[in-house]
Amino acid sequence: MKKINLMDKYPVYIKEVLKSKTKFKNVDEYIEALKQKIEADEIATYIGIFDNFEHTNNIGWKIMEWMIAGKILLFCFGPSIETSQVMAIRPRNIAIAEFKDKFVISFLEAPIEKANKKEISWILEYIED
């Protein structure tokens, strides 16, 4: 995965995956597989799925050209609350945008490196070399 600074301030991990390099045919299949990882995890808690594409389309705002779907998987690791401010960066989410030939998967860097590594491993597990 590649790490970028989105809008020069948000540290985001991103991975583009050709559909030919994964078993998933659409965003829903990919989301479901990642949801199962979350539900099987000893710390993570599944929260829900937000259809960002549908929401944006319904309110009539711009969606980038060629995107055909976009959903966000919401969950939380949250093993402790060391300061009340840490809640401002929770819950976690993994976003998956679907295009005709690929998926673009991204998530905001977590303050705990173990969480980043876990999210990366979940994502990369479904990509063929």
DSSP file (Angstrom, degrees, kcal/mol; ACC not computed):
  #  RESIDUE AA STRUCTURE BP1 BP2  ACC     N-H-->O    O-->H-N    N-H-->O    O-->H-N    TCO  KAPPA ALPHA  PHI   PSI    X-CA   Y-CA   Z-CA
    1    1 A M              0   0    0      0, 0.0     2,-0.4     0, 0.0    14,-0.2   0.000 360.0 360.0 360.0 152.0    0.0    0.0    0.0
    2    2 A K  E     -A   14   0A   0     12,-2.7    12,-3.0     2,-0.0     2,-0.5  -0.832 360.0-144.0-104.4 141.6    1.1    3.5   -0.6
    3    3 A K  E     +A   13   0A   0     -2,-0.4     2,-0.3    10,-0.2    10,-0.2  -0.919  26.3 171.5-106.4 129.5    0.9    6.3    2.0
    4    4 A I  E     -A   12   0A   0      8,-3.1     8,-2.7    -2,-0.5     2,-0.7  -0.829  37.9-120.5-127.1 166.5   -0.1    9.8    0.8
    5    5 A N  E >   -A   11   0A   0     -2,-0.3     3,-1.6     6,-0.2     2,-0.2  -0.885  33.5-149.1-107.3  97.4   -0.9   13.1    2.4
    6    6 A L  E >> S-A   10   0A   0      4,-2.7     4,-2.4    -2,-0.7     3,-2.0  -0.478  80.2  -3.5 -68.4 130.2   -4.4   13.8    1.1
    7    7 A M  T 34 S-     0   0    0      1,-0.3    -1,-0.3    -2,-0.2     0, 0.0   0.785 124.2 -74.2  55.9  29.0   -5.1   17.5    0.8
    8    8 A D  T <4 S+     0   0    0     -3,-1.6    -1,-0.3     2,-0.2    -2,-0.2   0.630 131.5  54.0  62.2  17.5   -1.6   18.1    2.3
    9    9 A K  T <4 S+     0   0    0     -3,-2.0    -2,-0.2     1,-0.2    -1,-0.1   0.533  80.9  79.8-150.3 -16.0   -2.8   17.1    5.8
   10   10 A Y  E  <  -A    6   0A   0     -4,-2.4    -4,-2.7     2,-0.0     2,-0.7  -0.883  66.0-141.5-106.0 114.4   -4.5   13.7    6.0
   11   11 A P  E     +A    5   0A   0      0, 0.0    98,-3.4     0, 0.0     2,-0.4  -0.619  33.0 176.0 -75.3 113.6   -2.2   10.7    6.2
   12   12 A V  E     -AB   4 108A   0     -8,-2.7    -8,-3.1    -2,-0.7     2,-0.4  -0.956  28.1-143.5-125.8 135.2   -4.0    8.1    4.1
   13   13 A Y  E     -AB   3 107A   0     94,-2.9    94,-1.9    -2,-0.4     2,-0.4  -0.798  28.3-176.4 -90.9 139.0   -3.1    4.6    3.0
   14   14 A I  E     -AB   2 106A   0    -12,-3.0   -12,-2.7    -2,-0.4     2,-0.4  -0.996  15.6-177.7-142.3 143.9   -4.3    3.7   -0.5
   15   15 A K  E     - B   0 105A   0     90,-2.5    90,-3.1    -2,-0.4     2,-0.5  -0.972  13.7-153.5-143.1 125.8   -4.2    0.7   -2.8
   16   16 A E  E     - B   0 104A   0     -2,-0.4     2,-0.5    88,-0.2    88,-0.2  -0.871  18.5-170.1 -95.6 130.6   -5.4    0.4   -6.4
   17   17 A V  E     - B   0 103A   0     86,-3.0    86,-2.7    -2,-0.5     2,-0.2  -0.973  18.8-135.1-127.5 117.9   -6.4   -3.2   -7.2
   18   18 A L  E >   - B   0 102A   0     -2,-0.5     3,-2.2    84,-0.2    84,-0.3  -0.483  21.2-127.9 -65.4 139.5   -7.2   -4.4  -10.7
   19   19 A K  G >  S+     0   0    0     82,-2.7     3,-1.3     1,-0.3    -1,-0.1   0.805 110.2  63.5 -60.0 -28.1  -10.4   -6.6  -10.6
   20   20 A S  G 3  S+     0   0    0     81,-0.5    -1,-0.3     1,-0.2    82,-0.1   0.622  98.9  56.2 -70.4 -11.6   -8.4   -9.2  -12.4
   21   21 A K  G <  S+     0   0    0     -3,-2.2   107,-4.0     3,-0.1     2,-0.3   0.248 108.4  47.7-104.7  11.1   -6.1   -9.4   -9.4
   22   22 A T  S <  S-     0   0    0     -3,-1.3   105,-0.1   105,-0.2   104,-0.0  -0.965  77.5-124.4-145.1 161.3   -8.8  -10.2   -6.8
   23   23 A K  S    S+     0   0    0    103,-0.5     2,-0.3    -2,-0.3   104,-0.1   0.579  79.3 103.1 -81.7  -9.1  -11.8  -12.6   -6.6
   24   24 A F        -     0   0    0    102,-0.2    -2,-0.2     1,-0.1     3,-0.1  -0.553  47.5-172.0 -84.5 138.3  -14.3   -9.8   -6.0
   25   25 A K  S    S+     0   0    0     -2,-0.3     2,-0.3     1,-0.2    -1,-0.1   0.631  70.5  11.7 -98.8 -18.7  -16.5   -8.6   -8.7
   26   26 A N  S  > S-     0   0    0      1,-0.1     4,-1.6    -7,-0.0     3,-0.4  -0.953  81.1 -96.1-153.7 171.0  -18.0   -5.6   -6.9
   27   27 A V  H  > S+     0   0    0     -2,-0.3     4,-2.8     1,-0.2     5,-0.2   0.841 116.9  59.7 -61.3 -35.9  -17.7   -3.4   -3.9
   28   28 A D  H  > S+     0   0    0      1,-0.2     4,-2.3     2,-0.2    -1,-0.2   0.895 104.6  48.9 -63.2 -40.1  -20.3   -5.3   -1.9
   29   29 A E  H  > S+     0   0    0     -3,-0.4     4,-1.9     2,-0.2    -1,-0.2   0.909 113.5  47.0 -65.2 -41.5  -18.3   -8.6   -2.1
   30   30 A Y  H  X S+     0   0    0     -4,-1.6     4,-2.1     2,-0.2    -2,-0.2   0.932 112.4  49.4 -65.9 -45.8  -15.1   -6.8   -1.0
   31   31 A I  H  X S+     0   0    0     -4,-2.8     4,-2.6     1,-0.2    -2,-0.2   0.909 109.4  52.6 -58.7 -44.4  -16.9   -5.0    1.9
   32   32 A E  H  X S+     0   0    0     -4,-2.3     4,-1.9     1,-0.2    -1,-0.2   0.897 108.3  50.1 -62.1 -41.2  -18.4   -8.3    3.0
   33   33 A A  H  X S+     0   0    0     -4,-1.9     4,-1.3     1,-0.2    -1,-0.2   0.910 113.3  45.4 -64.5 -42.0  -15.0  -10.1    3.1
   34   34 A L  H  X S+     0   0    0     -4,-2.1     4,-2.1     1,-0.2    -2,-0.2   0.861 108.6  57.2 -69.6 -35.1  -13.5   -7.2    5.2
   35   35 A K  H  X S+     0   0    0     -4,-2.6     4,-2.6     1,-0.2    -1,-0.2   0.897 104.2  52.9 -60.3 -40.7  -16.6   -7.2    7.5
   36   36 A Q  H  X S+     0   0    0     -4,-1.9     4,-1.5     2,-0.2    -1,-0.2   0.869 106.6  52.9 -63.7 -36.4  -15.9  -10.8    8.2
   37   37 A K  H  X S+     0   0    0     -4,-1.3     4,-0.8     2,-0.2    -2,-0.2   0.921 110.7  47.3 -62.6 -44.2  -12.3  -10.0    9.2
   38   38 A I  H >< S+     0   0    0     -4,-2.1     3,-0.9     1,-0.2    -2,-0.2   0.936 111.3  49.9 -62.6 -47.5  -13.6   -7.3   11.6
   39   39 A E  H 3< S+     0   0    0     -4,-2.6    -1,-0.2     1,-0.3    -2,-0.2   0.782 111.8  49.2 -65.0 -26.6  -16.2   -9.6   13.1
   40   40 A A  H 3< S+     0   0    0     -4,-1.5    -1,-0.3    -5,-0.2    -2,-0.2   0.603  89.8 104.3 -86.1 -12.6  -13.5  -12.3   13.6
   41   41 A D  S << S-     0   0    0     -3,-0.9    -3,-0.0    -4,-0.8    -4,-0.0  -0.419  71.4-136.0 -74.1 144.9  -11.0   -9.9   15.2
   42   42 A E  S    S+     0   0    0      1,-0.1    -1,-0.1    -2,-0.1    -4,-0.0   0.691 100.7  23.1 -74.2 -18.8  -10.6  -10.1   19.0
   43   43 A I  S    S+     0   0    0     -5,-0.1    -1,-0.1     2,-0.0    33,-0.1   0.736 100.0  92.4-115.0 -37.7  -10.6   -6.3   19.4
   44   44 A A        -     0   0    0     -7,-0.1     2,-0.4    -6,-0.1    33,-0.2  -0.238  54.4-156.6 -67.7 148.8  -12.4   -4.8   16.5
   45   45 A T  E     -C   76   0A   0     31,-2.1    31,-1.8    -3,-0.0     2,-0.2  -0.994  15.4-130.6-126.8 124.9  -16.2   -4.1   16.5
   46   46 A Y  E     +C   75   0A   0     -2,-0.4    29,-0.2    29,-0.2   -11,-0.0  -0.530  28.3 172.1 -71.8 136.4  -18.2   -3.8   13.3
   47   47 A I  E     -     0   0A   0     27,-2.6     2,-0.3     1,-0.3    28,-0.2   0.761  45.5 -78.6-112.0 -51.1  -20.4   -0.7   13.2
   48   48 A G  E     -C   74   0A   0     26,-1.5    26,-3.1     2,-0.0     2,-0.4  -0.992  35.3 -84.5 170.4-174.7  -22.0   -0.5    9.7
   49   49 A I  E     -C   73   0A   0     -2,-0.3     2,-0.5    24,-0.2    24,-0.2  -0.989  26.8-160.2-126.2 131.6  -21.7    0.3    6.1
   50   50 A F  E     -C   72   0A   0     22,-2.7    22,-2.7    -2,-0.4     2,-1.4  -0.960  13.3-144.7-113.2 123.9  -22.2    3.8    4.6
   51   51 A D     >  +     0   0    0     -2,-0.5     4,-2.3    20,-0.2    20,-0.2  -0.688  24.1 174.6 -87.7  88.7  -23.0    4.0    0.9
   52   52 A N  H  > S+     0   0    0     -2,-1.4     4,-2.5    18,-0.5     5,-0.2   0.857  75.6  54.5 -65.2 -37.1  -21.1    7.2    0.1
   53   53 A F  H  > S+     0   0    0     17,-2.5     4,-2.6     2,-0.2    -1,-0.2   0.947 110.5  45.0 -61.6 -50.1  -21.8    7.0   -3.6
   54   54 A E  H  > S+     0   0    0     16,-0.3     4,-2.8     2,-0.2    -2,-0.2   0.918 113.3  50.6 -61.7 -44.8  -25.6    6.7   -3.1
   55   55 A H  H  X S+     0   0    0     -4,-2.3     4,-1.6     2,-0.2    -1,-0.2   0.945 113.4  44.4 -58.2 -50.3  -25.7    9.5   -0.6
   56   56 A T  H  <>S+     0   0    0     -4,-2.5     5,-2.0     1,-0.2     4,-0.4   0.895 114.8  49.3 -63.7 -41.0  -23.7   11.9   -2.8
   57   57 A N  H ><5S+     0   0    0     -4,-2.6     3,-1.1    -5,-0.2    -1,-0.2   0.904 108.4  54.0 -63.4 -42.4  -25.7   10.9   -5.9
   58   58 A N  H 3<5S+     0   0    0     -4,-2.8    -1,-0.2     1,-0.3    -2,-0.2   0.806 109.1  47.0 -65.4 -30.3  -29.0   11.4   -4.0
   59   59 A I  T 3<5S-     0   0    0     -4,-1.6    -1,-0.3    -5,-0.2    -2,-0.2   0.440 114.8-117.0 -93.4   2.0  -28.1   15.0   -2.9
   60   60 A G  T < 5 +     0   0    0     -3,-1.1    -3,-0.2    -4,-0.4     2,-0.1   0.694  63.3 143.5  79.3  19.8  -27.0   15.8   -6.5
   61   61 A W      < -     0   0    0     -5,-2.0    -1,-0.2     1,-0.1     2,-0.1  -0.441  57.1 -78.2 -90.8 169.1  -23.4   16.5   -5.8
   62   62 A K        -     0   0    0     -2,-0.1     2,-0.4     1,-0.0    -1,-0.1  -0.387  38.6-168.2 -72.2 136.7  -20.5   15.7   -8.1
   63   63 A I        -     0   0    0     -2,-0.1     3,-0.1    -3,-0.1     4,-0.0  -0.987  35.4-100.2-121.2 135.0  -19.1   12.2   -8.3
   64   64 A M    >   -     0   0    0     -2,-0.4     3,-1.4     1,-0.1     0, 0.0  -0.158  48.4 -91.5 -56.7 147.0  -15.8   11.6  -10.1
   65   65 A E  T 3  S+     0   0    0      1,-0.2    -1,-0.1     3,-0.0     3,-0.1  -0.281 106.6  16.3 -60.5 140.7  -16.0   10.3  -13.6
   66   66 A W  T 3  S+     0   0    0      1,-0.3    34,-0.5    -3,-0.1     2,-0.3   0.217  86.6 129.2  81.0 -10.3  -15.9    6.5  -14.1
   67   67 A M  E <   + D   0  99A   0     -3,-1.4    -1,-0.3     1,-0.1    32,-0.2  -0.594  29.5 177.4 -73.4 134.0  -16.7    5.7  -10.4
   68   68 A I  E     +     0   0A   0     30,-3.1     2,-0.3     1,-0.4    31,-0.2   0.567  63.4   4.3-113.3 -13.5  -19.6    3.2  -10.3
   69   69 A A  E     - D   0  98A   0     29,-1.3    29,-3.2   -16,-0.0    -1,-0.4  -0.972  53.4-175.1-163.4 156.3  -19.8    2.5   -6.5
   70   70 A G  E     + D   0  97A   0     -2,-0.3   -17,-2.5    27,-0.3   -18,-0.5  -0.792  11.4 170.0-161.7 115.7  -18.3    3.7   -3.3
   71   71 A K  E     - D   0  96A   0     25,-2.2    25,-2.9    -2,-0.3     2,-0.5  -0.910  21.3-143.6-129.4 156.0  -18.9    2.4    0.2
   72   72 A I  E     -CD  50  95A   0    -22,-2.7   -22,-2.7    -2,-0.3     2,-0.6  -0.978   8.7-148.5-122.8 126.6  -17.3    2.9    3.6
   73   73 A L  E     -CD  49  94A   0     21,-2.9    21,-1.8    -2,-0.5     2,-0.4  -0.850  18.8-155.5 -95.1 117.9  -17.0    0.1    6.1
   74   74 A L  E     +CD  48  93A   0    -26,-3.1   -27,-2.6    -2,-0.6   -26,-1.5  -0.797  28.5 136.5-101.6 134.9  -17.2    1.5    9.7
   75   75 A F  E     -CD  46  92A   0     17,-2.2    17,-2.3    -2,-0.4     2,-0.4  -0.944  35.9-131.5-159.8 175.4  -15.6   -0.3   12.7
   76   76 A C  E     -C   45   0A   0    -31,-1.8   -31,-2.1    -2,-0.3    14,-0.1  -0.996  16.2-177.7-142.2 136.2  -13.6    0.5   15.8
   77   77 A F        +     0   0    0     -2,-0.4    -1,-0.1   -33,-0.2    13,-0.0   0.880  30.6 153.7 -86.3 -61.0  -10.5   -1.1   17.4
   78   78 A G        +     0   0    0      1,-0.1     3,-0.1     2,-0.0    -2,-0.0   0.783   9.8 168.5  39.9  56.1  -10.6    1.2   20.5
   79   79 A P        +     0   0    0      0, 0.0     2,-0.3     0, 0.0    -1,-0.1   0.727  67.7   3.4 -70.8 -18.5   -8.8   -1.0   23.0
   80   80 A S        -     0   0    0      3,-0.0     2,-0.5     0, 0.0     3,-0.1  -0.982  57.5-136.0-156.3 163.4   -8.4    1.9   25.4
   81   81 A I        +     0   0    0     -2,-0.3     3,-0.1     1,-0.1     4,-0.0  -0.825  29.7 165.1-125.1  90.4   -9.3    5.5   26.0
   82   82 A E  S    S+     0   0    0     -2,-0.5     2,-0.3     1,-0.2    -1,-0.1   0.743  74.4  11.3 -78.1 -25.0   -6.1    7.1   27.3
   83   83 A T  S >  S-     0   0    0     -3,-0.1     3,-1.2     1,-0.1     4,-0.4  -0.985  73.9-122.6-149.4 148.0   -7.5   10.6   26.6
   84   84 A S  G >  S+     0   0    0     -2,-0.3     3,-1.2     1,-0.2     4,-0.2   0.802 108.1  66.1 -63.8 -26.5  -10.9   11.9   25.7
   85   85 A Q  G >  S+     0   0    0      1,-0.2     3,-1.9     2,-0.2     4,-0.3   0.745  83.0  73.6 -68.6 -22.7   -9.5   13.5   22.5
   86   86 A V  G X  S+     0   0    0     -3,-1.2     3,-1.5     1,-0.3    -1,-0.2   0.782  83.8  69.1 -62.8 -24.2   -8.7   10.1   21.0
   87   87 A M  G X  S+     0   0    0     -3,-1.2     3,-1.4    -4,-0.4    -1,-0.3   0.736  84.0  71.7 -65.3 -20.4  -12.4    9.6   20.4
   88   88 A A  G <  S+     0   0    0     -3,-1.9    -1,-0.3     1,-0.3    -2,-0.2   0.726  99.7  45.9 -66.9 -21.0  -12.2   12.4   17.8
   89   89 A I  G <  S+     0   0    0     -3,-1.5    -1,-0.3    -4,-0.3    -2,-0.2   0.157 100.1 125.9-109.2  17.8  -10.3   10.0   15.5
   90   90 A R    <   +     0   0    0     -3,-1.4     2,-0.2     2,-0.1   -14,-0.1  -0.855  32.5  49.5-117.5 158.6  -12.6    7.1   16.0
   91   91 A P  S    S-     0   0    0      0, 0.0   -15,-0.2     0, 0.0     2,-0.1   0.640  75.3-133.0 -77.8 177.2  -14.3    5.0   14.6
   92   92 A R  E     -D   75   0A   0    -17,-2.3   -17,-2.2    -2,-0.2     2,-0.3  -0.451  23.9-171.5 -84.7 161.8  -12.0    3.6   11.9
   93   93 A N  E     -D   74   0A   0    -19,-0.2     2,-0.5    15,-0.2    15,-0.4  -0.988  20.5-152.2-154.2 152.3  -13.2    3.1    8.3
   94   94 A I  E     -D   73   0A   0    -21,-1.8   -21,-2.9    -2,-0.3     2,-0.4  -0.996  20.3-153.7-121.6 124.8  -12.0    1.5    5.1
   95   95 A A  E     -DE  72 106A   0     11,-3.1    11,-2.3    -2,-0.5     2,-0.5  -0.813   7.8-168.3-101.2 137.1  -13.3    3.1    1.9
   96   96 A I  E     -DE  71 105A   0    -25,-2.9   -25,-2.2    -2,-0.4     2,-0.4  -0.969   0.7-169.5-128.3 118.0  -13.7    1.1   -1.3
   97   97 A A  E     -DE  70 104A   0      7,-2.7     7,-2.4    -2,-0.5     2,-0.5  -0.875  13.5-148.5-102.1 136.3  -14.4    2.9   -4.6
   98   98 A E  E     +DE  69 103A   0    -29,-3.2   -30,-3.1    -2,-0.4   -29,-1.3  -0.893  18.3 174.5-111.1 135.6  -15.3    0.7   -7.5
   99   99 A F  E     -D   67   0A   0      3,-3.0   -32,-0.1    -2,-0.5     3,-0.1  -0.744  49.9 -90.3-123.7 174.2  -14.5    1.4  -11.1
  100  100 A K  S    S+     0   0    0    -34,-0.5   -33,-0.1    -2,-0.2     3,-0.0   0.882 123.1  16.1 -54.8 -42.3  -15.1   -0.7  -14.3
  101  101 A D  S    S+     0   0    0      1,-0.1   -82,-2.7   -82,-0.1   -81,-0.5   0.425 126.6  25.4-115.6  -1.1  -11.7   -2.4  -14.0
  102  102 A K  E     -B   18   0A   0    -84,-0.3    -3,-3.0   -83,-0.1     2,-0.4  -0.961  57.4-127.6-155.7 168.7  -10.4   -1.7  -10.5
  103  103 A F  E     -BE  17  98A   0    -86,-2.7   -86,-3.0    -2,-0.3     2,-0.5  -0.935  15.4-152.7-116.6 147.1  -11.1   -1.0   -6.8
  104  104 A V  E     -BE  16  97A   0     -7,-2.4    -7,-2.7    -2,-0.4     2,-0.4  -0.979  17.3-170.0-119.7 116.6   -9.4    1.9   -5.0
  105  105 A I  E     +BE  15  96A   0    -90,-3.1   -90,-2.5    -2,-0.5     2,-0.3  -0.883  12.4 163.4-111.4 134.3   -9.2    1.1   -1.3
  106  106 A S  E     +BE  14  95A   0    -11,-2.3   -11,-3.1    -2,-0.4     2,-0.3  -0.991  14.8 177.9-149.9 156.0   -8.2    3.6    1.3
  107  107 A F  E     -B   13   0A   0    -94,-1.9   -94,-2.9    -2,-0.3     2,-0.2  -0.980  35.1-104.0-155.3 151.9   -8.1    4.4    5.0
  108  108 A L  E     -B   12   0A   0    -15,-0.4   -96,-0.3    -2,-0.3   -15,-0.2  -0.531  49.8 -97.5 -74.3 138.3   -6.9    7.2    7.3
  109  109 A E        -     0   0    0    -98,-3.4    -1,-0.1    -2,-0.2     4,-0.1  -0.308  39.1-134.3 -57.5 135.2   -3.7    6.4    9.2
  110  110 A A        -     0   0    0      2,-0.2     6,-0.1     1,-0.1    -1,-0.1  -0.560  13.8-122.9 -87.6 156.7   -4.5    5.2   12.8
  111  111 A P  S    S+     0   0    0      0, 0.0     2,-0.6     0, 0.0    -1,-0.1   0.645 100.2  67.1 -73.6 -12.8   -2.6    6.6   15.8
  112  112 A I  S >> S-     0   0    0      1,-0.1     4,-1.5     2,-0.0     3,-0.9  -0.943  74.1-151.4-112.0 119.6   -1.6    3.0   16.7
  113  113 A E  H 3> S+     0   0    0     -2,-0.6     4,-2.6     1,-0.3     5,-0.2   0.829  95.2  62.8 -59.9 -33.7    0.7    1.3   14.2
  114  114 A K  H 3> S+     0   0    0      1,-0.2     4,-2.0     2,-0.2    -1,-0.3   0.875 102.6  50.6 -59.3 -37.2   -0.7   -2.1   15.1
  115  115 A A  H <> S+     0   0    0     -3,-0.9     4,-2.5     2,-0.2    -1,-0.2   0.921 109.3  50.3 -66.9 -44.2   -4.1   -1.0   13.8
  116  116 A N  H  X S+     0   0    0     -4,-1.5     4,-2.6     1,-0.2    -2,-0.2   0.934 111.0  49.3 -58.3 -46.4   -2.6    0.2   10.5
  117  117 A K  H  X S+     0   0    0     -4,-2.6     4,-2.4     1,-0.2    -1,-0.2   0.885 110.8  50.1 -62.0 -39.3   -0.7   -3.1   10.0
  118  118 A K  H  X S+     0   0    0     -4,-2.0     4,-2.3    -5,-0.2    -1,-0.2   0.933 111.5  47.2 -65.8 -46.0   -3.9   -5.1   10.7
  119  119 A E  H  X S+     0   0    0     -4,-2.5     4,-2.1     1,-0.2    -2,-0.2   0.914 112.9  50.0 -62.3 -42.7   -6.0   -3.0    8.2
  120  120 A I  H  X S+     0   0    0     -4,-2.6     4,-2.9    -5,-0.2     5,-0.2   0.924 110.4  49.8 -61.3 -44.7   -3.2   -3.3    5.5
  121  121 A S  H  X S+     0   0    0     -4,-2.4     4,-1.6     1,-0.2    -1,-0.2   0.891 109.3  51.7 -64.4 -38.7   -3.0   -7.1    6.0
  122  122 A W  H  < S+     0   0    0     -4,-2.3     4,-0.5     2,-0.2    -1,-0.2   0.931 114.6  43.3 -61.4 -44.5   -6.8   -7.5    5.7
  123  123 A I  H >< S+     0   0    0     -4,-2.1     3,-1.1     1,-0.2    -2,-0.2   0.941 115.2  46.7 -67.4 -48.9   -6.8   -5.5    2.4
  124  124 A L  H >< S+     0   0    0     -4,-2.9     3,-1.8     1,-0.2    -1,-0.2   0.729  95.2  76.3 -70.0 -21.8   -3.7   -7.2    0.9
  125  125 A E  T 3< S+     0   0    0     -4,-1.6    -1,-0.2     1,-0.3    -2,-0.2   0.802  95.8  49.1 -58.5 -29.0   -4.9  -10.7    1.8
  126  126 A Y  T <  S+     0   0    0     -3,-1.1     2,-0.5    -4,-0.5  -103,-0.5   0.258  91.1  95.8 -98.3  12.3   -7.4  -10.6   -1.1
  127  127 A I    <   -     0   0    0     -3,-1.8     2,-0.2  -105,-0.1  -105,-0.2  -0.906  64.4-143.7-109.4 126.5   -5.0   -9.4   -3.8
  128  128 A E              0   0    0   -107,-4.0    -2,-0.1    -2,-0.5    -3,-0.0  -0.598 360.0 360.0 -83.6 145.7   -3.3  -11.9   -6.1
  129  129 A D              0   0    0     -2,-0.2    -1,-0.1     0, 0.0  -108,-0.1   0.476 360.0 360.0 -75.4 360.0    0.3  -11.2   -7.2
